[in-house]
Structures are given as C-alpha cells and as structure tokens.
Amino acid sequence: MKLSRLRWWIVALVCAGTVLNYLARNSLGVLAPQLTKDLGFTTQQYSYVVAAFQVAYTAMQPICGALIDGLGLKLAFALFAVAWSLANMAHGFAGGWMSLAFFRGLLGISESAAIPAGVKAVSEWFPARDRSVAIGFFNAGTSLGAAIAPPVVIFLSLAYGWRSAFVVTGAVGLVWAAAWYLLYDSPAKHRALNAEQRALAPSIVEASTQPPVTFAGLVRQREFWGLAIPRFLIEPAWQTFSFWIPLYLARERGLDLKSIALFAWLPFLASDAGGILGGYLSPFLMKRFRLGLLTSRSAGFALGCVMMIAPASVGLAAGPYAAIALFCVGGFAHQMLSVLLNTLTTDVFPRESVARANGFVGMCGWIGGLLFSLLVGALADTVGFAPLFRLLAVFDISGAIILFAVLRPVRRDARAALA
C-alpha cells in the first residue's frame, strides 16, 4: 500500500474511534430529560453529574497525553478505549444521580485520551502542510458521534429502556479497541510500508531521538499560553452543545423526546462540515492569500470565533427550529476553529511531546467548560439559558484576540520567510 493511501486509512481508523468515543459521552445529554424524571434529580444535580465527567476529563488529559507519549500510541489508545467502553456500560446500573456521577467520572478519566491520541497519530503520519486537513477529518468524528447519538440513543431507550442505550453504546467501543491494536503502528514499524516507501518520507518515518518536553517546560513556553488561554475560552461552547442542548430544547422550546431525536443531531452534522472545511481553510489561505503557516491557522480560528455570534443569539430565535439553525452555525464555527487550534499544537511543539502538549492545552479548555457548565446548572432555572448562551460569543472572540496577541503568528511567519 502506498504511504499516502495508508495515511488516510489511519485517519479513518482514528475517526471511527472518535465517533464511538463521542457517541458514548453524548448518550447522557440525549437522555437527560428522561433521566432527571426517572431518577428524580434536579437541573443542578444534573450539572454535578456533568461536572464529574468534566473534572475527571480535565485532570486526566495531560496525564493521558504523557502515557501516550511514554507507552506508545498503539498500546495506550487501545487500553483507554477498553476502559471508556466498560465505564459507559456501567452507566446502565446507576440508581441515582450520585452513582451516575461516579460512573461519569470513570468515563471522563478514560475518554480524555481520544483527542491527544488522534493529534499524536496525525503528527506521526503527516507532514506539517497536510496536518490541518487530516485533523479536520479525524476531528469530524467528534461531531459525527454527537450527531448519531440522539437517534441511536433514543431509539434504544424507547425500544429497550434507557439502561440498554448505555450498554450498547459502550460495547461497540470494545470492538474498535481490538481493531486499533491489530491494525495500527507507527510509520517506523508499520508492516504495510516497505523500505522504498519509508525512504520517501524520512521526516515522518524516522523515530525521534529527542526526550519529551516536561510539563514544567511546557508552562514556561509562551506558545503554550498562546494556545491554552484561547482553548479555555472556546471550550464552554462545545460543552454547551454536548450536554445542554437537549435539555434546553425540552425546557425552553417545548420539544418532546421524539422531536429532540429528529432535530438535535443537526448542529453536530454542521459541526462535521465545519471540521472538514476548517482543515482545508488553512491550505486555502496559504495558497490564495500567501499567508504563512501559523497565520493561516490563526486567521481561520478568528473567523470561526466571529461566527459564534450566531448561537449566542439563540434567545432571539422565534421558534425551536430557528434556534436549532443558529446552533448549527455555532457547531460549524466551533469545529472549524477547534481543528485549527489542535493543528497549531502540532506546529509549535515537537512530535515526541505533542500528545502531552495537546492534553495539557485540552485540560485548560475543559477547566473553562467545567466552570461554565456549573454556571449553567446554577443559573439556568432562574435567568434562563439565553443570557448564558450570549457569553459564548464574548468568550470566543476574546480567545481570538489573545491568540494573536500571545502567539504572534504574523511576526513568526515573517521571520520564517526571511530565514
């Protein structure tokens, strides 16, 4: 098999794992209206269940990244996939919000490996110029998993009960974990590549001899904060889409469970398009407007942040379908900017440290998402969702300003052109 073709099979495999990862995590949000009724807990208690996942996910991202860099991507990703599958299946045994929160925490611990692992795979298999496109395709799995969650989970819930939905969406991850371990390997070891193909891409195939950057070394770098602070500001939007849209549509727009199943997946379908097109945006800006590598990523990021004004305006929508349309624009925009920010971690950090760097940046993002979810849980019943959604555009646009101010992509690209 040719190297170029094999790379895309690797991306497809990572994308499939990401789909199942997000299918499992989004099962809770889809079932939230039913669970609050059947298990008898409040909106604020639901926010604690969400927070249990977020706290565990937040804390574990840099640890998972370090384990991936240390154990190797092949073994580490397979082990984490087995763990998140079993944790999601355990949700079916919950008897109240506290046990649900416990199982949710276990899921957060294990699922936090997905994005650092995917970014690591792309950094191993793709040169810099192609990484945003590759990350765009694998990152589409996040929104595809979220998109198929409403119809799949609600079908299982209506047909066999909500407990079965957790068991089934967890069990399919075990199949993927076995496939990953059997099929994946680094370019230096992959049995599908011959010596001639390895010689065509020495920068990708040759194993790095540099030691990984330590966590202390990361936080001393300006580049880290140039990515971590924007991630902190943009992540609340995706957490809102993942955990709060079904409850918002039920509480404030009057949709029943079947209507939510019909329409709640649309923002995630739009997110798929945004993620893929966001990957192509950077090469387009480089070719059409002759922007540098980092400037093209940052310009696309800024465009996505401005588009987040749409979901921030959801309170002005005349009806539920207009609200869903605004969420679709937000999903498209967020995944576009998310792809470009993830790609920037492969641009500014060395390959041997990219998983831990991405995990650490992701941890900062999830701290922002956690704090915002707790804010929604505390205030949604009193002030409503609309004022809280308006904050999302403020956060994202502020993130774009900070990225340009701290990372200084234009100046760095200018220096690179003169070098």
C-alpha positions in Angstrom: 0.0 0.0 0.0 1.3 3.5 -0.8 2.3 5.7 2.0 -0.2 8.5 1.1 -3.1 6.0 1.0 -2.1 4.3 4.2 -2.1 7.7 6.0 -5.7 8.2 5.2 -6.7 4.7 6.4 -5.0 5.6 9.7 -7.1 8.8 9.8 -10.3 6.8 9.1 -9.4 4.4 11.9 -8.8 7.3 14.3 -12.0 8.9 13.2 -14.0 5.7 13.9 -12.6 5.6 17.4 -13.5 9.3 17.9 -17.1 8.6 16.7 -17.6 5.9 19.3 -15.9 8.0 22.0 -18.4 10.9 21.4 -21.3 8.5 20.9 -20.7 7.2 24.4 -20.1 10.6 26.1 -23.2 12.2 24.4 -25.5 9.5 25.5 -26.0 11.3 28.8 -27.0 14.6 27.3 -29.5 12.9 25.0 -31.1 11.1 27.9 -31.0 14.0 30.3 -34.8 14.9 30.1 -35.7 11.2 30.8 -33.0 10.6 33.5 -34.0 13.7 35.5 -37.5 12.4 35.6 -36.9 8.6 36.1 -34.1 9.0 38.7 -35.6 12.1 40.3 -32.8 14.7 40.3 -32.8 18.4 39.7 -31.1 20.5 37.0 -28.4 21.5 39.5 -27.8 17.8 40.4 -27.6 17.0 36.7 -24.9 19.7 36.4 -23.0 17.8 39.1 -23.2 14.6 37.0 -21.8 16.6 34.1 -19.2 18.1 36.3 -18.0 14.7 37.4 -17.1 13.8 33.9 -15.6 17.2 33.2 -13.4 17.2 36.4 -12.1 13.7 35.6 -11.6 14.5 31.9 -9.9 17.8 32.7 -7.4 16.4 35.2 -6.6 13.3 33.1 -5.9 15.0 29.7 -2.2 15.8 30.4 -1.7 12.5 32.2 -3.2 10.6 29.3 -1.0 12.6 26.9 2.1 11.7 28.9 1.1 8.0 28.9 0.5 8.0 25.2 4.0 9.6 24.6 5.5 7.1 27.1 3.7 3.8 26.4 3.3 4.4 22.7 0.2 5.3 20.8 -0.7 1.7 19.7 -1.0 0.2 23.2 -2.1 3.3 25.2 -5.1 4.2 22.9 -6.3 0.6 22.9 -6.2 0.4 26.7 -8.1 3.7 27.1 -10.7 2.6 24.6 -11.4 -0.6 26.6 -11.7 1.5 29.8 -14.1 4.0 28.4 -16.3 1.3 26.9 -16.6 -0.5 30.2 -17.3 2.8 32.1 -20.0 3.8 29.7 -21.7 0.3 30.0 -21.7 0.8 33.8 -24.0 3.8 33.5 -26.8 1.4 32.9 -26.6 0.3 36.5 -27.0 3.7 38.0 -29.7 4.2 40.6 -29.5 7.9 41.3 -27.5 11.0 40.4 -24.6 10.1 42.8 -24.0 6.7 41.2 -24.4 8.2 37.8 -21.8 10.9 38.7 -19.4 8.2 39.8 -19.7 6.2 36.6 -19.5 9.5 34.7 -16.2 10.3 36.4 -14.8 6.9 35.3 -15.8 7.7 31.8 -14.1 11.1 31.9 -10.8 9.5 33.2 -10.6 7.2 30.2 -12.2 9.2 27.4 -9.7 12.1 27.8 -7.1 10.1 25.7 -9.1 10.5 22.5 -8.0 13.9 21.1 -4.4 13.8 22.3 -4.1 10.3 20.7 -5.7 11.5 17.4 -3.4 14.5 17.2 -0.4 12.3 18.0 -1.3 9.9 15.2 -1.5 12.8 12.7 1.8 14.2 13.9 3.4 10.8 13.3 2.0 10.2 9.9 1.6 13.6 8.2 3.9 16.5 7.3 3.0 19.9 8.6 1.4 21.2 5.4 -1.2 18.4 5.5 -1.9 18.1 9.2 -4.9 20.6 9.3 -6.7 18.6 6.7 -6.0 15.2 8.4 -7.0 16.6 11.8 -10.2 18.1 10.2 -11.2 14.6 9.0 -10.5 12.8 12.3 -11.9 15.6 14.3 -15.2 15.2 12.3 -15.6 12.0 14.4 -16.4 14.2 17.4 -19.4 15.8 15.9 -20.4 12.7 13.9 -20.5 10.7 17.2 -22.6 13.5 18.7 -24.8 13.7 15.6 -25.7 10.0 15.6 -26.2 9.9 19.4 -29.8 11.4 19.5 -31.4 9.0 17.0 -29.4 5.9 18.1 -29.7 6.5 21.9 -33.4 7.5 21.8 -34.2 4.5 19.6 -32.6 2.2 22.1 -34.2 3.9 25.0 -37.7 3.8 23.6 -37.3 0.2 22.4 -35.4 -1.4 25.3 -35.1 1.2 28.1 -32.5 3.9 28.8 -30.2 1.5 30.5 -29.7 -0.5 27.3 -28.6 2.7 25.5 -25.6 3.0 27.7 -24.7 -0.7 27.5 -24.9 -0.8 23.7 -23.0 2.5 23.0 -20.3 1.3 25.3 -19.9 -2.3 24.0 -19.2 -1.2 20.4 -16.1 0.6 21.7 -14.6 -2.8 22.7 -14.7 -3.9 19.1 -12.9 -0.8 18.0 -10.2 -1.2 20.6 -9.3 -4.7 19.3 -9.3 -3.3 15.7 -7.0 -0.4 16.7 -4.5 -2.7 18.4 -4.4 -5.1 15.5 -4.2 -2.5 12.7 -2.2 0.5 14.0 1.5 1.0 14.2 3.9 3.9 13.9 5.4 4.6 10.4 8.8 3.3 11.5 7.2 -0.1 12.4 4.1 -0.5 10.2 4.2 -3.7 8.3 2.4 -2.3 5.3 5.3 0.0 4.4 8.3 -1.3 2.5 11.8 0.2 2.6 11.3 2.2 -0.6 8.2 3.9 0.9 9.9 4.7 4.1 12.7 6.4 2.1 10.2 8.7 0.5 9.3 10.3 3.9 12.2 10.2 6.3 10.9 13.1 8.4 7.8 11.1 9.1 9.2 7.6 9.4 12.4 8.2 11.4 11.8 7.8 15.1 12.7 10.9 17.2 15.7 10.7 19.5 14.7 13.8 21.5 13.3 13.4 25.0 9.8 14.6 25.6 9.3 18.2 26.9 8.3 18.1 30.6 5.2 19.7 32.0 7.3 22.3 33.7 9.0 23.0 30.4 5.7 23.4 28.6 4.2 26.0 31.0 7.4 28.1 30.7 6.8 28.5 26.9 4.9 31.5 25.5 3.4 29.2 22.8 1.7 27.1 25.4 -0.2 30.0 26.9 -0.9 31.3 23.4 -2.9 28.1 22.8 -4.1 27.3 26.4 -5.9 30.6 27.1 -7.9 30.6 23.8 -8.8 26.9 24.5 -10.1 27.9 28.0 -12.3 30.5 26.4 -13.7 28.5 23.4 -14.4 25.1 25.1 -17.6 26.2 27.0 -19.4 26.4 23.6 -18.7 22.7 22.8 -19.6 21.6 26.3 -22.9 23.5 26.0 -23.7 21.8 22.7 -22.8 18.4 24.1 -24.5 18.5 27.4 -27.2 21.2 27.4 -28.9 21.5 24.0 -31.4 18.6 24.6 -32.4 20.0 28.0 -32.7 23.5 26.6 -34.9 22.3 23.7 -37.1 20.4 26.2 -37.4 23.1 28.9 -37.5 26.3 26.9 -38.6 25.2 23.4 -41.2 22.6 24.4 -39.8 19.7 22.3 -40.6 16.1 23.4 -38.1 13.2 23.3 -39.0 12.2 19.7 -38.7 15.7 18.4 -35.3 16.1 20.0 -34.2 12.8 18.3 -35.3 14.3 15.0 -33.5 17.6 15.2 -30.9 17.7 18.0 -28.3 15.9 15.7 -28.3 18.7 13.1 -25.8 21.0 14.9 -23.4 18.1 15.0 -23.9 17.4 11.3 -23.0 21.0 10.7 -20.0 20.5 13.0 -18.7 17.8 10.8 -18.8 20.1 7.8 -17.0 22.8 9.8 -14.3 20.5 11.0 -13.6 19.2 7.5 -13.7 22.6 5.8 -11.7 24.1 8.6 -8.9 21.7 7.8 -8.9 22.8 4.2 -9.2 26.5 5.1 -5.6 26.8 6.2 -4.1 25.5 3.0 -6.5 27.6 1.0 -5.4 30.8 2.8 -1.8 29.9 2.3 -2.2 29.4 -1.4 -4.8 32.1 -2.2 -3.5 34.9 0.1 0.1 33.7 0.6 -0.3 33.7 4.4 2.3 31.9 6.5 1.6 28.5 8.1 0.7 29.9 11.6 -1.0 33.0 10.3 -3.3 30.9 8.1 -4.3 28.7 11.1 -4.9 31.8 13.3 -6.9 33.7 10.7 -9.2 30.7 10.2 -9.5 30.5 14.0 -10.6 34.1 14.2 -13.2 33.7 11.5 -14.8 30.8 13.5 -14.8 32.9 16.6 -16.7 35.7 14.9 -19.3 33.2 13.6 -20.0 32.1 17.2 -22.3 35.2 17.4 -25.0 33.0 15.8 -25.5 30.6 18.8 -25.1 33.5 21.2 -28.2 35.0 19.6 -30.4 31.9 20.1 -32.6 33.7 22.7 -33.8 35.9 19.8 -35.0 33.0 17.7 -38.7 33.0 17.0 -39.2 29.2 17.4 -37.3 26.0 18.2 -36.3 25.4 14.5 -34.7 28.8 14.2 -32.9 28.1 17.4 -31.6 24.8 16.0 -30.4 26.6 12.9 -28.4 29.0 15.0 -26.9 26.1 16.9 -26.0 24.6 13.5 -24.0 27.8 12.6 -22.3 27.5 16.0 -21.4 23.9 15.6 -19.9 24.6 12.2 -17.9 27.5 13.5 -16.7 25.8 16.7 -15.3 22.7 15.0 -13.6 24.8 12.3 -11.7 26.8 15.0 -11.2 23.7 17.1 -9.5 21.8 14.3 -7.1 24.8 13.6 -6.2 25.1 17.3 -5.5 21.4 17.6 -3.3 21.7 14.5 -1.4 24.6 16.0 -0.2 22.2 18.8 1.5 20.1 16.1 3.1 23.2 14.6 4.6 24.7 17.7 5.5 21.6 19.8 7.9 18.8 18.9 6.5 15.4 17.7 7.7 13.5 20.7 5.8 15.8 23.1 2.7 16.6 21.1 0.3 14.3 22.9 1.1 15.7 26.4 1.2 19.3 25.0 -2.2 18.8 23.4 -3.5 17.1 26.6 -2.3 20.0 28.7 -3.9 22.6 26.4 -7.0 20.5 26.4 -7.0 20.4 30.2 -7.1 24.2 30.2 -10.1 24.1 27.8 -12.0 21.7 29.9 -11.5 23.8 33.0 -13.3 26.5 31.1 -16.0 24.1 30.1 -16.5 22.8 33.6 -16.8 26.2 35.1 -19.4 27.2 32.5 -21.4 24.1 33.0 -21.6 24.7 36.7 -22.7 28.3 35.9 -25.4 27.0 33.6 -26.6 24.5 36.3 -26.7 27.2 39.0 -28.5 29.9 36.9 -30.4 28.3 34.0 -33.6 27.7 36.2 -33.6 31.3 37.3 -32.3 33.5 34.5 -32.9 31.1 31.6 -30.4 29.8 29.0 -30.3 32.8 26.6 -28.2 35.1 28.7 -25.7 32.3 29.3 -25.5 31.5 25.6 -24.7 35.1 24.8 -21.5 34.8 26.8 -20.2 32.2 24.3 -19.5 34.8 21.6 -17.7 37.0 24.1 -15.5 34.2 25.2 -14.6 33.1 21.6 -13.8 36.5 20.2 -11.7 37.2 23.3 -9.9 33.9 22.6 -9.0 35.0 19.0 -7.6 38.3 20.2 -5.5 36.6 22.8 -4.2 34.0 20.3 -2.9 36.7 18.0 -1.5 38.8 20.9 0.4 36.0 22.6 1.3 33.6 19.7 2.2 36.5 17.3 1.8 34.3 14.2 2.3 37.1 11.7 5.7 38.0 13.1 6.8 34.4 13.3 5.8 33.7 9.8 7.6 36.8 8.6 10.8 35.7 10.4 10.5 32.2 8.9 10.2 33.7 5.4 13.4 35.6 5.9 15.3 32.7 7.3 
